[in-house]
């Protein structure tokens, strides 16, 4: 699992756990971490110079091909969390993002609850086939690699 890089390459979003995100045991259901990863990843795209809707308008989709999450401790209803996302690796046809989810106390992260990686392939939205991404788009992500 990749380690958290320097702060300059990370985008963070804060989340308050909603009741609907918990399971019968009162703990956040594991699938919600993927939703939170997506929130942070989408915000990170904007830091590349293009929002995700702009990327789609350019004719690209960023298709998830693999997900790995290490769950260390459960979040519960009402917890305040911070989700960090960063670009772990970028190539002409693929991207890897790293994530961590931490509990917040007094506005500061205190404990990493989960750490994950998603792997993505660039796809041409017209053909549905794997493709090379434009140099402009590639450069925006490449400069953020942690």
Steps between C-alpha positions, in 0.01 A plus 500: 500500500641838411591751769357848532717748307581860584205731570550701181380206291196405710144619475286455809125505555323495836198276554256448784378142518126479435274242661415353159868411450508266799410133525304313765807503728511880490824501301544656156433239231821424311360606160466861617877540511501462121242780470719721720806411291308616193409831664864571577621373159249716312613806695863404430426497125425872520851558636635341181353794310185324376185406687364152437212638287760686289698176463185326377435786256851438363385147413653301786371280779716388788379143555570323831679170440613407852431601860693407812409620850661420834246560775671575831219626721131572452339840466164554670196720458582862579877462460677780319745365244762631262561318173831566329561414134817518292633387165718197565593415141414627154570361155359575157222243544464459876480678835541379857362707787575457869265584788478512874204558728569646844280584796500869592509627855499877554546540125821295487548145369572264790481145367515344154191280466562375146756528225434409137603503136290513185636419157341653192528471123440787260219416259382680187138590578395462134648154438514357852858389434812556706689799365791733559405820674598837352839645594327801658287286730788263576725790602244636745487171689869420462608811689291384799657156538589457868 
